[in-house]
Amino acid sequence: MNNMNTARIRTVWVLICTSILTLMFGLNPESAHALTAPTISYSSDVLYINKYMNLVTIKDMINIDISKKTNSVVYKVVDLATNSTFTMPSYSTKLNLKQRVDNRVIISRLANAILSQETGGVGAYTRQSYSSSACGAFQYMSETWNNFMGYKSACQAPEWVQDMKMIGELKSSYAIYHSWPKAVAAHLSPARAGNIASWSKPLAGNPTVFQYVSSVFQKANIAY
């Protein structure tokens, strides 16, 4: 009987401890996401990306390009999730949407360019707008951020989570419009993204949609 009681008590304690840990991870986004944060390793001009992002992390990609002073024309990217590979042209290489370009390359460039357009520099990922709820590297409004991955605002989310939000948005917008310029326009003004005729009209407190899209593509070094 004593052994049986001891076993029962031990089982109860295991269940209690498991429940506490589950509750803690559920209430703490930093802890919950810490194990899945993307990692990238480099070997020469080969980049190895983990399965979580399925895309080269924006900041790391631009950093390796700068550190190597674009000595390599292309980088070989190895996707560890699917064991597939694709090439990532250095950011100094001008791309043209009329040519066949891997969507992962376009998304990486456009996301980084939007970051540069919206904020950029030191502290971009915690930047708070003085005139609205816009926050983070990509200046997401609270209603647009919509508690993404459990974070109340973009400023509270790690850099890779903000990158993921932007990458997902570009993918989603492109699926709707089948146009990368319109996908970029949707980040500034979803209401005008599909109507190019409205892109030159004034937009309170912002550049026109046409100016915004043109600037982003210039920063991404992509012709459209």
C-alpha positions in Angstrom: 0.0 0.0 0.0 2.8 2.4 0.9 4.5 1.9 -2.5 1.2 2.4 -4.3 0.5 5.6 -2.4 4.0 6.9 -3.1 3.5 6.2 -6.8 0.1 8.0 -6.8 1.6 11.0 -5.0 4.5 11.1 -7.5 2.1 11.0 -10.4 0.0 13.8 -9.0 3.1 16.0 -8.5 4.2 15.3 -12.1 0.8 16.4 -13.4 0.8 19.5 -11.2 4.3 20.5 -12.3 3.4 19.9 -16.0 0.2 22.0 -15.6 2.2 24.9 -14.0 4.8 24.8 -16.8 2.1 24.7 -19.5 0.4 27.7 -17.9 3.7 29.6 -17.6 4.5 29.0 -21.3 1.0 30.0 -22.3 1.2 33.3 -20.5 4.7 34.2 -21.5 5.1 34.7 -25.2 8.9 35.1 -24.9 9.2 31.7 -23.3 6.7 30.1 -25.7 8.5 31.2 -28.8 12.1 31.0 -27.5 12.6 27.4 -28.8 11.3 28.2 -32.3 13.3 31.4 -33.0 14.9 31.0 -36.4 18.6 30.3 -36.7 20.9 30.7 -39.7 24.4 29.5 -40.1 26.9 30.4 -42.8 29.6 28.4 -44.5 31.5 30.4 -47.3 28.6 31.6 -49.5 26.2 28.9 -48.4 23.4 29.8 -46.0 21.6 27.2 -44.0 18.1 28.2 -42.8 15.9 26.3 -40.3 12.5 25.0 -40.9 10.6 27.6 -39.0 11.0 30.6 -41.3 11.6 28.8 -44.7 13.2 32.1 -45.7 16.4 33.9 -45.1 15.9 36.2 -42.1 15.8 39.7 -43.4 18.4 41.3 -41.1 20.9 38.5 -41.3 20.7 38.3 -45.1 21.4 42.0 -45.5 24.2 41.8 -42.9 26.0 39.0 -44.5 25.8 40.8 -47.8 27.3 43.9 -46.4 30.0 42.1 -44.4 31.1 40.3 -47.6 31.0 43.6 -49.5 28.9 41.7 -52.1 31.9 39.7 -53.4 29.6 36.9 -54.3 27.1 37.3 -57.1 24.7 34.8 -55.6 24.4 32.8 -52.3 23.2 29.2 -52.2 20.5 28.9 -49.6 19.8 25.4 -48.2 16.3 25.0 -46.7 16.8 22.4 -43.9 13.0 21.9 -43.7 12.6 20.5 -47.2 16.3 19.8 -48.1 15.7 22.0 -51.1 18.0 24.8 -52.3 17.5 28.1 -54.1 19.8 31.0 -55.0 19.7 34.4 -53.4 21.4 37.2 -55.5 23.4 39.7 -53.5 21.5 42.9 -52.8 23.8 44.8 -55.1 22.4 42.8 -58.0 19.5 44.6 -59.7 16.5 42.4 -60.3 13.7 42.8 -62.7 10.2 41.4 -62.1 9.8 40.8 -65.9 12.5 38.1 -65.4 11.9 34.8 -63.5 12.8 35.5 -59.9 12.2 33.2 -56.9 9.4 34.6 -54.8 11.5 34.0 -51.7 14.1 36.4 -53.0 11.5 39.1 -53.9 9.8 38.8 -50.5 13.1 39.0 -48.6 14.1 42.2 -50.5 10.8 43.9 -50.3 10.4 43.2 -46.6 13.8 44.6 -45.9 13.0 47.6 -48.1 9.7 48.3 -46.3 11.6 48.1 -43.0 14.0 50.7 -44.3 11.1 52.9 -45.6 9.1 52.7 -42.4 11.9 53.0 -39.8 15.4 51.6 -40.2 18.4 52.2 -38.1 19.1 51.4 -34.5 16.0 50.7 -32.4 13.7 50.2 -35.5 12.0 47.1 -33.9 10.9 49.1 -30.9 10.1 52.3 -32.6 6.8 53.9 -31.5 4.9 56.4 -33.7 4.3 59.8 -32.0 1.0 60.3 -33.8 -0.7 56.9 -33.8 -0.6 53.3 -32.5 1.9 52.4 -35.3 4.8 50.5 -33.8 7.8 48.3 -34.6 10.1 48.1 -37.6 7.2 47.9 -40.0 5.0 50.4 -38.1 2.0 48.1 -37.7 -1.1 49.7 -36.3 -2.6 47.9 -33.3 -5.6 46.7 -35.2 -3.4 45.5 -38.1 -1.0 43.7 -35.8 -3.9 42.0 -34.2 -2.1 40.3 -31.3 0.1 38.4 -33.7 1.6 35.3 -32.1 0.3 36.5 -28.7 2.1 39.8 -28.6 -0.1 42.8 -27.9 2.0 45.2 -30.1 4.7 44.9 -32.6 7.1 46.7 -30.3 6.8 43.9 -27.7 7.5 41.1 -30.3 11.1 39.9 -31.1 12.6 41.0 -34.4 12.0 37.6 -36.1 8.3 37.7 -35.2 8.0 41.1 -36.7 9.8 39.9 -39.8 7.5 36.9 -40.0 4.4 39.2 -39.8 5.7 41.2 -42.8 6.7 38.2 -44.8 3.3 36.6 -44.2 1.6 39.9 -45.2 3.5 40.1 -48.5 2.6 36.5 -49.3 -1.0 37.1 -48.5 -1.3 40.3 -50.5 0.5 38.9 -53.5 -2.0 36.0 -53.5 -4.8 38.5 -53.6 -3.4 41.0 -56.2 -0.9 38.8 -58.1 1.2 41.9 -58.2 4.2 42.8 -56.1 3.7 46.6 -56.4 0.1 46.2 -55.2 1.3 43.9 -52.4 3.7 46.7 -51.2 0.9 49.3 -51.7 -1.3 47.3 -49.4 1.0 47.8 -46.5 0.6 51.6 -46.7 -3.0 51.7 -47.8 -5.1 48.5 -48.2 -8.0 50.5 -49.5 -6.0 51.9 -52.4 -3.8 48.9 -53.2 -6.1 47.5 -55.9 -6.8 50.8 -57.6 -3.7 52.2 -59.3 -5.6 55.2 -60.4 -5.8 56.4 -56.8 -2.0 56.0 -56.1 -1.2 59.6 -57.0 -3.9 61.1 -54.7 -2.7 62.7 -51.5 -2.7 60.5 -48.4 -2.8 62.4 -45.1 0.4 62.3 -43.2 2.1 60.0 -45.7 3.6 60.0 -49.2 1.3 59.1 -52.0 1.0 55.3 -52.6 2.9 55.8 -55.9 5.8 57.5 -54.1 5.8 54.8 -51.4 5.9 51.9 -53.8 8.5 53.5 -56.0 10.7 54.2 -52.9 10.4 50.6 -51.6 11.3 49.1 -54.9 14.3 51.4 -55.3 15.5 50.4 -51.8 15.0 46.7 -52.7 16.9 47.2 -56.0 14.1 45.8 -58.0 12.7 47.1 -61.3 9.0 46.7 -62.0 
